[in-house]
Amino acid sequence: MMKKTTLEYRMMQEHNRLKIPNSKLLTGSIIDKYPITLDGGRTTIFISDKSKESETREKYQLRKDNRLNVFVKKPKV
């Protein structure tokens, strides 16, 4: 079995990269996304659809409230 040279290996990687859609190559990127500032500027979330800003704010607030309720002692009945 012959070992691939570095140049051949690089060409194979480039060929595979061309098959990957741009959306997957941009994972973690904030290009074409809109920032939403929450918690008085302490949290920033980037979304792709600006029309869903209010929905995102509501979901964030619900998750935050639910998370805090877990740590609060509940009265015994």
Buried (B, 14 or more C-beta within 10 A) or exposed (E): EEEEEEEEEEEEEEEEEEEEEEEEEEEEEEEEBBEBEBEEEEEEBEBEEEEEBEEBBEEBEEEEEEEEEEEEEEEEE
